Amino acid sequence: METPSDDAPPARLTTLPSWLMTQTATHAHRLVSEGFTAVHARGYHYRLLATLDEYGPASQAALGRRSGIHLSDMVATINELAERHLVERAPDPTDRRRNVITITPDGRRQLRLLDKQVTRIQDDLLAPLSPDERAQLARLLARVLDHHNRRSDG
């Protein structure tokens, strides 16, 4: 016999933080993808432009480490941004075997647009939470992530 709750997950799952984070991450990923697609961008674009804006010009390898973009995806991301004149690629004067990537003025304008889009996405994702609850959630998630990052680094 089918009841309205037959499509609900088992109660033991819905109380597990890991399950809740995974389900929420699925929604977050969808919202971010849709939000960036609406402004002709991808998450990698935002991550790379934000990294360049904060740290300044860098090699592809340094950008990969700082942004969390795997080197196999880095070249394609840089190519996409360079085609749109959002970044420039130039030989490193100290080591001609590698390139230095720099954000352009157009890249900074695009980053400001993406920052606004990210704010809208966060507002959509976290709509049921108050500003204080959003800040608390971010602090708690950062603490859990930091703990696991330190464990994996050691």
Accessible surface in RSA format (square Angstrom, percent):
REM  Atomic radii and reference values for relative SASA: ProtOr
REM  Chains: A
REM  Algorithm: Lee & Richards
REM  Probe-radius: 1.40
REM  Slices: 20
REM RES _ NUM      All-atoms   Total-Side   Main-Chain    Non-polar    All polar
REM                ABS   REL    ABS   REL    ABS   REL    ABS   REL    ABS   REL
RES MET A   1   225.13 116.6 144.13  95.4  81.00 192.9 119.81 101.9 105.32 139.5
RES GLU A   2   154.06  88.4 123.97  93.8  30.09  71.7  37.68  72.9 116.38  95.0
RES THR A   3    64.64  46.0  58.50  59.3   6.14  14.6  56.94  76.5   7.71  11.6
RES PRO A   4   135.40  98.7 106.54  97.1  28.86 104.9 120.38  99.4  15.02  93.4
RES SER A   5    76.36  64.5  63.70  85.0  12.66  29.2  43.53  92.7  32.83  46.0
RES ASP A   6    83.76  58.7  51.19  50.9  32.58  77.0  27.01  63.6  56.75  56.6
RES ASP A   7   133.78  93.7  97.30  96.8  36.49  86.3  50.95 119.9  82.83  82.6
RES ALA A   8    55.86  51.4  36.16  55.8  19.70  44.8  40.38  56.9  15.48  41.0
RES PRO A   9    53.32  38.9  38.36  35.0  14.96  54.4  44.67  36.9   8.65  53.8
RES PRO A  10    79.72  58.1  67.46  61.5  12.26  44.6  79.57  65.7   0.15   0.9
RES ALA A  11    79.70  73.3  67.91 104.8  11.80  26.8  70.92  99.9   8.78  23.3
RES ARG A  12   195.31  82.0 181.94  92.7  13.38  31.8  68.40  93.5 126.91  76.9
RES LEU A  13    57.23  31.9  57.23  40.9   0.00   0.0  57.23  40.2   0.00   0.0
RES THR A  14    52.61  37.4  42.20  42.8  10.42  24.8  30.11  40.4  22.51  34.0
RES THR A  15   103.27  73.4  81.98  83.1  21.29  50.7  71.02  95.4  32.25  48.7
RES LEU A  16    81.12  45.2  81.12  58.0   0.00   0.0  81.12  57.0   0.00   0.0
RES PRO A  17    90.41  65.9  88.28  80.5   2.13   7.7  90.41  74.6   0.00   0.0
RES SER A  18    70.81  59.8  66.68  89.0   4.13   9.5  48.16 102.6  22.65  31.7
RES TRP A  19    61.36  24.6  56.73  27.5   4.63  10.9  50.77  27.1  10.60  17.2
RES LEU A  20    80.03  44.6  79.39  56.8   0.64   1.6  79.84  56.1   0.19   0.5
RES MET A  21    84.52  43.8  78.39  51.9   6.13  14.6  68.71  58.4  15.80  20.9
RES THR A  22    80.46  57.2  75.50  76.5   4.96  11.8  54.13  72.7  26.33  39.8
RES GLN A  23    69.61  38.9  69.28  50.6   0.33   0.8  13.94  29.7  55.67  42.2
RES THR A  24    66.59  47.4  64.48  65.4   2.10   5.0  42.04  56.5  24.54  37.1
RES ALA A  25    57.39  52.8  49.10  75.8   8.29  18.9  54.29  76.5   3.10   8.2
RES THR A  26    86.60  61.6  79.06  80.2   7.54  18.0  65.59  88.1  21.01  31.8
RES HIS A  27    95.93  52.4  95.63  66.5   0.29   0.7  63.98  65.9  31.95  37.2
RES ALA A  28    23.28  21.4  23.01  35.5   0.27   0.6  23.28  32.8   0.00   0.0
RES HIS A  29   132.19  72.2 126.51  87.9   5.68  14.5  85.72  88.3  46.47  54.1
RES ARG A  30   108.64  45.6 104.52  53.3   4.12   9.8  58.00  79.3  50.65  30.7
RES LEU A  31    26.17  14.6  23.84  17.1   2.33   5.9  23.89  16.8   2.28   6.1
RES VAL A  32    44.58  29.3  44.58  40.4   0.00   0.0  44.58  38.7   0.00   0.0
RES SER A  33    48.65  41.1  40.76  54.4   7.89  18.2  34.92  74.4  13.73  19.2
RES GLU A  34    94.77  54.4  85.50  64.7   9.26  22.1  46.25  89.5  48.51  39.6
RES GLY A  35     9.61  11.9   0.00   N/A   9.61  11.9   9.25  25.4   0.36   0.8
RES PHE A  36     4.61   2.3   4.61   2.9   0.00   0.0   4.61   2.8   0.00   0.0
RES THR A  37    93.72  66.7  86.65  87.8   7.07  16.8  66.28  89.0  27.44  41.5
RES ALA A  38    71.88  66.1  38.44  59.3  33.44  76.1  50.69  71.4  21.19  56.1
RES VAL A  39    28.21  18.6  20.52  18.6   7.68  18.5  23.94  20.8   4.27  11.6
RES HIS A  40   147.23  80.5 133.72  92.9  13.51  34.6  97.21 100.2  50.02  58.2
RES ALA A  41     6.64   6.1   0.00   0.0   6.64  15.1   1.26   1.8   5.38  14.3
RES ARG A  42   100.48  42.2  97.01  49.5   3.47   8.3  60.64  82.9  39.84  24.1
RES GLY A  43    25.38  31.3   0.00   N/A  25.38  31.3  15.62  42.9   9.76  21.9
RES TYR A  44    57.49  26.8  55.68  31.7   1.80   4.7  26.44  19.9  31.04  38.3
RES HIS A  45     9.36   5.1   9.36   6.5   0.00   0.0   9.14   9.4   0.22   0.3
RES TYR A  46    47.68  22.3  47.68  27.1   0.00   0.0  27.24  20.5  20.44  25.2
RES ARG A  47    91.89  38.6  86.79  44.2   5.11  12.2  40.61  55.5  51.29  31.1
RES LEU A  48     0.00   0.0   0.00   0.0   0.00   0.0   0.00   0.0   0.00   0.0
RES LEU A  49     0.02   0.0   0.02   0.0   0.00   0.0   0.02   0.0   0.00   0.0
RES ALA A  50    34.95  32.1  30.14  46.5   4.80  10.9  31.45  44.3   3.49   9.3
RES THR A  51    10.96   7.8   7.30   7.4   3.66   8.7   3.54   4.8   7.42  11.2
RES LEU A  52     0.66   0.4   0.32   0.2   0.34   0.9   0.32   0.2   0.34   0.9
RES ASP A  53    67.02  46.9  48.18  48.0  18.84  44.5   0.64   1.5  66.38  66.2
RES GLU A  54   133.04  76.4 100.32  75.9  32.73  77.9  35.36  68.4  97.69  79.8
RES TYR A  55   122.77  57.3  91.17  51.9  31.60  82.2  56.56  42.5  66.21  81.6
RES GLY A  56    19.76  24.4   0.00   N/A  19.76  24.4  18.69  51.3   1.07   2.4
RES PRO A  57    82.89  60.4  62.59  57.1  20.30  73.8  62.59  51.7  20.30 126.2
RES ALA A  58     9.32   8.6   2.00   3.1   7.32  16.6   9.32  13.1   0.00   0.0
RES SER A  59    14.46  12.2  10.12  13.5   4.34  10.0   5.53  11.8   8.93  12.5
RES GLN A  60    43.59  24.4  42.29  30.9   1.30   3.1   9.55  20.3  34.03  25.8
RES ALA A  61    42.00  38.6  38.24  59.0   3.77   8.6  38.36  54.0   3.64   9.6
RES ALA A  62    12.61  11.6  12.61  19.5   0.00   0.0  12.61  17.8   0.00   0.0
RES LEU A  63     0.03   0.0   0.03   0.0   0.00   0.0   0.03   0.0   0.00   0.0
RES GLY A  64     6.43   7.9   0.00   N/A   6.43   7.9   2.85   7.8   3.57   8.0
RES ARG A  65   180.17  75.6 147.27  75.1  32.90  78.3  81.88 111.9  98.30  59.6
RES ARG A  66   117.94  49.5  81.39  41.5  36.54  87.0  22.86  31.2  95.07  57.6
RES SER A  67    14.67  12.4   0.00   0.0  14.67  33.8   5.59  11.9   9.08  12.7
RES GLY A  68    54.48  67.2   0.00   N/A  54.48  67.2  32.84  90.1  21.64  48.5
RES ILE A  69     2.99   1.7   0.00   0.0   2.99   7.2   0.57   0.4   2.42   6.6
RES HIS A  70   123.41  67.5 113.12  78.6  10.29  26.3  90.03  92.8  33.38  38.8
RES LEU A  71    97.98  54.6  90.35  64.6   7.63  19.2  90.67  63.7   7.31  19.7
RES SER A  72    87.87  74.2  51.96  69.3  35.91  82.7  51.28 109.2  36.59  51.3
RES ASP A  73    53.19  37.3  51.79  51.5   1.40   3.3   3.28   7.7  49.91  49.8
RES MET A  74     0.33   0.2   0.33   0.2   0.00   0.0   0.33   0.3   0.00   0.0
RES VAL A  75    73.51  48.4  73.42  66.5   0.09   0.2  73.51  63.9   0.00   0.0
RES ALA A  76    49.71  45.7  44.61  68.8   5.10  11.6  48.55  68.4   1.17   3.1
RES THR A  77     0.02   0.0   0.02   0.0   0.00   0.0   0.00   0.0   0.02   0.0
RES ILE A  78     0.00   0.0   0.00   0.0   0.00   0.0   0.00   0.0   0.00   0.0
RES ASN A  79    55.39  38.2  53.78  52.0   1.61   3.9  14.39  34.6  41.00  39.6
RES GLU A  80    58.67  33.7  56.61  42.8   2.07   4.9  31.88  61.7  26.79  21.9
RES LEU A  81     0.22   0.1   0.22   0.2   0.00   0.0   0.22   0.2   0.00   0.0
RES ALA A  82    26.51  24.4  17.71  27.3   8.81  20.0  17.99  25.3   8.52  22.6
RES GLU A  83   135.85  78.0 109.14  82.6  26.71  63.6  47.47  91.8  88.38  72.2
RES ARG A  84    92.47  38.8  75.59  38.5  16.89  40.2  49.24  67.3  43.24  26.2
RES HIS A  85   127.93  69.9 125.11  87.0   2.82   7.2  82.02  84.5  45.91  53.4
RES LEU A  86    10.96   6.1  10.96   7.8   0.00   0.0  10.96   7.7   0.00   0.0
RES VAL A  87     3.44   2.3   0.00   0.0   3.44   8.3   0.00   0.0   3.44   9.3
RES GLU A  88   106.66  61.2 103.16  78.0   3.50   8.3  31.35  60.6  75.30  61.5
RES ARG A  89    93.33  39.2  63.04  32.1  30.29  72.1  24.82  33.9  68.51  41.5
RES ALA A  90    50.66  46.6  49.51  76.4   1.15   2.6  50.65  71.3   0.01   0.0
RES PRO A  91    72.35  52.7  64.69  59.0   7.66  27.8  64.74  53.4   7.61  47.3
RES ASP A  92     8.96   6.3   8.96   8.9   0.00   0.0   0.01   0.0   8.96   8.9
RES PRO A  93   112.99  82.4  85.16  77.6  27.84 101.2  85.99  71.0  27.00 167.8
RES THR A  94   121.34  86.3  83.19  84.3  38.15  90.9  82.67 111.0  38.67  58.5
RES ASP A  95    39.64  27.8  33.20  33.0   6.44  15.2  16.78  39.5  22.86  22.8
RES ARG A  96   177.26  74.4 151.26  77.1  26.00  61.9  67.31  92.0 109.95  66.6
RES ARG A  97   217.21  91.2 177.34  90.4  39.87  94.9  88.60 121.1 128.61  77.9
RES ARG A  98   116.13  48.8 110.35  56.3   5.78  13.8  37.94  51.9  78.19  47.4
RES ASN A  99    48.84  33.7  45.53  44.0   3.31   8.0   0.23   0.6  48.61  47.0
RES VAL A 100    32.21  21.2  31.54  28.5   0.67   1.6  31.54  27.4   0.67   1.8
RES ILE A 101     0.00   0.0   0.00   0.0   0.00   0.0   0.00   0.0   0.00   0.0
RES THR A 102    48.16  34.3  48.14  48.8   0.03   0.1  34.36  46.1  13.81  20.9
RES ILE A 103    11.91   6.8   4.14   3.1   7.77  18.7   4.14   3.0   7.77  21.1
RES THR A 104    11.69   8.3   9.79   9.9   1.90   4.5  11.69  15.7   0.00   0.0
RES PRO A 105    96.80  70.5  91.90  83.8   4.90  17.8  95.96  79.2   0.83   5.2
RES ASP A 106    60.29  42.2  57.48  57.2   2.81   6.7  12.14  28.6  48.15  48.0
RES GLY A 107     0.00   0.0   0.00   N/A   0.00   0.0   0.00   0.0   0.00   0.0
RES ARG A 108    98.76  41.5  97.78  49.8   0.98   2.3  35.90  49.1  62.86  38.1
RES ARG A 109   129.31  54.3 122.61  62.5   6.69  15.9  54.90  75.0  74.40  45.1
RES GLN A 110    21.70  12.1  18.03  13.2   3.67   8.7   4.56   9.7  17.14  13.0
RES LEU A 111    10.42   5.8  10.42   7.5   0.00   0.0  10.42   7.3   0.00   0.0
RES ARG A 112   132.80  55.8 131.16  66.9   1.64   3.9  65.07  88.9  67.74  41.1
RES LEU A 113    72.23  40.2  68.97  49.3   3.26   8.2  71.34  50.1   0.89   2.4
RES LEU A 114     0.00   0.0   0.00   0.0   0.00   0.0   0.00   0.0   0.00   0.0
RES ASP A 115    58.12  40.7  55.40  55.1   2.72   6.4  23.56  55.5  34.56  34.5
RES LYS A 116   129.37  63.1 124.76  76.5   4.61  11.0  72.33  65.1  57.03  60.8
RES GLN A 117    17.24   9.6  17.24  12.6   0.00   0.0   0.00   0.0  17.24  13.1
RES VAL A 118    31.04  20.4  31.04  28.1   0.00   0.0  31.04  27.0   0.00   0.0
RES THR A 119    80.49  57.2  77.61  78.7   2.88   6.9  53.59  72.0  26.90  40.7
RES ARG A 120   129.43  54.3 123.38  62.9   6.04  14.4  70.29  96.1  59.13  35.8
RES ILE A 121    10.09   5.7   7.32   5.5   2.77   6.7  10.07   7.3   0.01   0.0
RES GLN A 122    69.96  39.1  69.96  51.1   0.00   0.0  30.68  65.3  39.28  29.8
RES ASP A 123    68.01  47.6  64.65  64.4   3.36   7.9  23.43  55.1  44.58  44.5
RES ASP A 124    85.03  59.6  69.80  69.5  15.23  36.0  21.34  50.2  63.69  63.5
RES LEU A 125    40.08  22.3  23.63  16.9  16.44  41.3  25.07  17.6  15.01  40.4
RES LEU A 126    30.51  17.0  30.08  21.5   0.42   1.1  30.51  21.4   0.00   0.0
RES ALA A 127    67.57  62.1  43.95  67.8  23.61  53.7  45.88  64.6  21.69  57.5
RES PRO A 128   118.50  86.4  79.29  72.3  39.22 142.5  92.29  76.2  26.21 162.9
RES LEU A 129    54.42  30.3  47.44  33.9   6.98  17.6  48.77  34.2   5.66  15.2
RES SER A 130    49.30  41.7  40.02  53.4   9.28  21.4  42.67  90.9   6.63   9.3
RES PRO A 131   111.76  81.5 104.03  94.8   7.73  28.1 106.48  87.9   5.28  32.8
RES ASP A 132   116.95  81.9 112.63 112.1   4.32  10.2  31.93  75.2  85.01  84.8
RES GLU A 133    81.13  46.6  78.79  59.6   2.34   5.6  25.34  49.0  55.78  45.5
RES ARG A 134    57.75  24.2  55.40  28.2   2.36   5.6  22.99  31.4  34.76  21.1
RES ALA A 135    46.72  43.0  37.37  57.7   9.35  21.3  45.64  64.3   1.08   2.9
RES GLN A 136    91.28  51.0  91.28  66.7   0.00   0.0  13.04  27.8  78.24  59.3
RES LEU A 137    61.98  34.5  60.07  43.0   1.91   4.8  61.63  43.3   0.35   0.9
RES ALA A 138    60.55  55.7  50.96  78.6   9.59  21.8  56.86  80.1   3.69   9.8
RES ARG A 139   151.73  63.7 143.05  72.9   8.68  20.7  78.14 106.8  73.60  44.6
RES LEU A 140    82.07  45.7  81.21  58.1   0.86   2.2  81.63  57.3   0.44   1.2
RES LEU A 141    76.40  42.5  73.37  52.5   3.03   7.6  73.78  51.8   2.61   7.0
RES ALA A 142    57.85  53.2  49.14  75.8   8.71  19.8  54.72  77.1   3.12   8.3
RES ARG A 143   172.75  72.5 166.37  84.8   6.38  15.2  62.77  85.8 109.98  66.7
RES VAL A 144    70.82  46.6  67.80  61.4   3.02   7.3  70.82  61.5   0.00   0.0
RES LEU A 145   110.51  61.5 107.83  77.1   2.68   6.7 110.34  77.5   0.17   0.5
RES ASP A 146    69.32  48.6  66.55  66.2   2.77   6.6  20.21  47.6  49.11  49.0
RES HIS A 147    78.23  42.8  77.93  54.2   0.30   0.8  52.33  53.9  25.90  30.1
RES HIS A 148    93.32  51.0  89.14  62.0   4.18  10.7  55.80  57.5  37.52  43.7
RES ASN A 149    70.34  48.5  70.07  67.7   0.27   0.6  15.56  37.4  54.78  53.0
RES ARG A 150   145.66  61.2 135.29  69.0  10.37  24.7  66.45  90.8  79.21  48.0
RES ARG A 151   160.09  67.2 133.17  67.9  26.92  64.1  45.27  61.9 114.82  69.6
RES SER A 152    93.32  78.9  53.27  71.1  40.04  92.2  52.25 111.3  41.07  57.5
RES ASP A 153   123.84  86.7  87.41  87.0  36.43  86.2  32.93  77.5  90.91  90.7
RES GLY A 154   101.93 125.7   0.00   N/A 101.93 125.7  54.69 150.1  47.24 105.8
END  Absolute sums over single chains surface
CHAIN  1 A    10832.8       9245.2       1587.6       6320.4       4512.4
END  Absolute sums over all chains
TOTAL         10832.8       9245.2       1587.6       6320.4       4512.4
